[in-house]
């Protein structure tokens, strides 16, 4: 999974990262094809490509109106107005104060209303308690963008949500774009213009949470934009991701997300960023119930079921991290590091203990630490004593770093074609060793395209080797914790692995209904749960194999059906309200004779009568025994719509809850990746002498269920195939039971 290792938040947030080598960002794919198909829709009428809002005039307006401007000391609007006046001067925008009773504000002539502005303005900043009455005036004045600072909307509960809906509707009618409400001045901060190289674009729903990333400028890391989205009545996180992904100066997008306005829009924006090769790094609040509840009170957003959010982000290449320190470090590295030449990581240290410790953590996090070749080890032993390990991690013993040998060792490691990243943990300052080592690492980084990372472990952080040598380099990525370094490096390698040859799932999403869809629609019963028999017909319509079975309404018919199906058989009660037949004793297996079938028919109908269960009949089914029981299903997520789940089935689904989730559309690679995420995946490979099962057939069922979810959309509230018996390799998979609920 991308970027989930926990790091340690240190007190020195300003001294975190120096980004490594700069290079112009190049798109992974040409976006001409995206632009040409921006209006394409999938089979359910949903867009397949994210539109890119033209936000140039928002971030760099020619003219700005400040509605509610003030220069009276002690008033809240005065400080905001002063900051906006300074900002407008920096960006070269003409600023017009608007106030009904003032002639001048900070020496600038004041207009009594928006209608009296001397020209059409690009941006209006609304310093009023209720922006709703102003929206109509802005529309008449043809204002393109507005910012609303006012609070008291969706973050306050139901009444506020209603007020926010009214505001959003007014904005849509006006034809302008609104940032906020419940936003702040972060978009109008002072950005350093003396920094070069690819930049970080920042998106936050809580302004203060973006401060650590913003201060990266003090370490020489460039920031280009800050979008404080607030409650997102109109402009949302997805809009800014799409816009920033197309900006040539943006090397990475860093996000602090409390909740998503619309899951589909977010995924489309993430897809656009993936097409362009622009990494998106996000802290997403809501992993716990408490966090989700707090986020809702702050911004009024849906936080979404976290397992679905996590899977969706991973599916579209969004790098999810847990802390603001991880957000800083990972975004800074990804913004500016060159594409890796290899995925091998070498750990190099002056202490065997340090190297072993770091290597343990790196391997546990999924980084690949290749064993260096015998030839390379022999070369390293030219400068390192023979008794020290140089296979990886490389332990130099300390003394070689104090002289000319130190640089030779580093260059030799970086010259190995299997090495893409060199990481040197320096647990504490020990001059002259640490000083000479830091300088050698900086010099070597200048001479290579490979990534060089240093972990400076001193809690002081005032040492010259750290402050001047390491932080003064634009080619070395410097971290303060092992965890953050590992998180960032793994995200760096995973991002480039993900985007290399990236093909958007939306490219293959069905545009028109299949013949299966027309068959399935005839079986749907709005607002009803289908019987098992009807649910299996739904599966059969999509080419999913079910057992031979017949629905009967008499004991005699049951005996005839058993003869046709073939003994042994399974008999089950079938009805529209039966979700857990086994618990009621309404399933009998292993029946081998006509007499058993007759007796079982009477027993099942008697139980149903006693339990008050309405039946449409009794199913007489082929008995399928040998295989691995899996579950495949569809549920509706409040944010993302239909989601597809696969996991261990039968009773294990409730005991272990070992499942993986994806949001359609997705391809075969993602279906196989879902199986790889299961803790019990070894069962599919065969254990204790058992044969491996037909994984290809299981993947095919997952993809067919996905097609069903896409085509039926929200008409299918829930689908549960449990168990899906996956037979030995080459024999397929059979849906032994199914539950389907129509909306």
C-alpha angles and dihedrals in degrees: 000000000000118000107338102130111122116240132195118254108225128200093242099072093160094060102058117107142012108195120232133234119345125226135156112268116243125199116252088218135020108256096208089097090052093053091048092056101035091122096052117126132201126234092279094050097257121137118260099201132046116244115230111228115217099241098160092107091048095057096032107026123176092213135020133194120203108203110203093020117176140181097182111125115246096024118118093227091058096068091046092049091050091052091049092050090053092045093049090052091051095050094040097246126147109238124208120190115214121203130139097223105033129084096191137018118192088344093305120121110254125221116217093222143001089260089062097056112129093231142008107280129212097214135027120195110203114212093176131113094233114031095180097089090049096055094076091051090052090052092053090049090050094237110175102203138020136188121209117197095178119120131200097088133108092335089069100055140261098335091049091048090056090051090049091051090053090050092049092049091050091050091051092050090048093055094227131115122245131202111205147318105221092028133127146212099284093111088062098052123131107263119196111249096190095075123094137194131057112335138217117242111206129212121183136168090196110047097206091055089064094058096092091054092044091055091060084090087074087064094050098263111136123232119194106179143008120201113189099192100184114179094349098222086164120349109051141184091270092057092055094045090054092047096045092047089064096047110103094213095055114098098171139003118225118198137188105195125184095174140344123245092207126003096206093053090050093053092047089052092047088050091054090051091049091051089053093045092240112145118229114204117189143182105205116193119214107069088131133040090247093051092047092050093048093048091052091053090049102049106004093237132139108253094197130215100306096222089057093044091050093048093046093051092048091047092057097038100257108152108225117202129177107221139044090238089056089047090055097046098042096045092047093051095045094046095061113015118108121244108278119255091207138001097233116118123204121196112210122186145155090233129059090210093053092048093048093048095049092044091054091053093044094050092046088054091054101258115145114236104187119205107247116240122262088248092054092046090052089052092050090050087063086079103017123066114260094239092063123088115249100163093098128324091052114215114193095184093234105267099081092061091065095066144026092301093072096070091043090057094050093047091049092053093048091049091063108105092217091060121087100157132035116197121191115188111201104188096192143348115280108165132234091021098049093041094052092042092052092050093047090051091051093048093047091049090055090057099048140059090216124102117261117192129185128193109205103199101184112120090211100063096189097102117123092230088060104034099039109020103037101027089043091062123089091194103056122072107218124198135179099211136044091228096054092047092052092046092051096044092048091049090048093053094040093049094054091043089051097047097043103102090354113180117190115239087218090065090069098039111126114259098188132037119265125229085255090063093058091051091047095050091059089058097049119106110195113232093005138107111233122231117250089256092053092044090054090050086055089053092046089054088062094047096258111147119241129180122271104268145154131206110226136181102197139047092241091052089049091056092049090048092051090054091052095043093045130240136305097053140178121224123203137173112246124206142133095252099046112111100148108031096162093060090057093047092249096133125074123181138192099032110169107174143047092245092054090050093051093047093046092051090056092044094051094048091047091052091048091050092049092048092046093241119156112223132198089197146294122290118224105198140184110254114237113188116161118074146058118294113231135172125224120180152156126229132173116243119204092229107029104029118221116021129186122223132192128180148125108316142201113050090336092074091068096037101044102019087207102166140137125212136207135178114229135276102058136136138231093278091060092045089056091044089057090059090048090058094058116106089216096049090120088074088068091055095054125260134208093013095314119138121256112258130239099275091169090059091048091052090049091054091051091052093047091050088050090054089051091051092050096047099041092040114175091350085084107062096177140357124186122181103186121187106019101181109216107202129208116294114297095017101088133222131286128205102225096180136011139185122195128181121194122210 
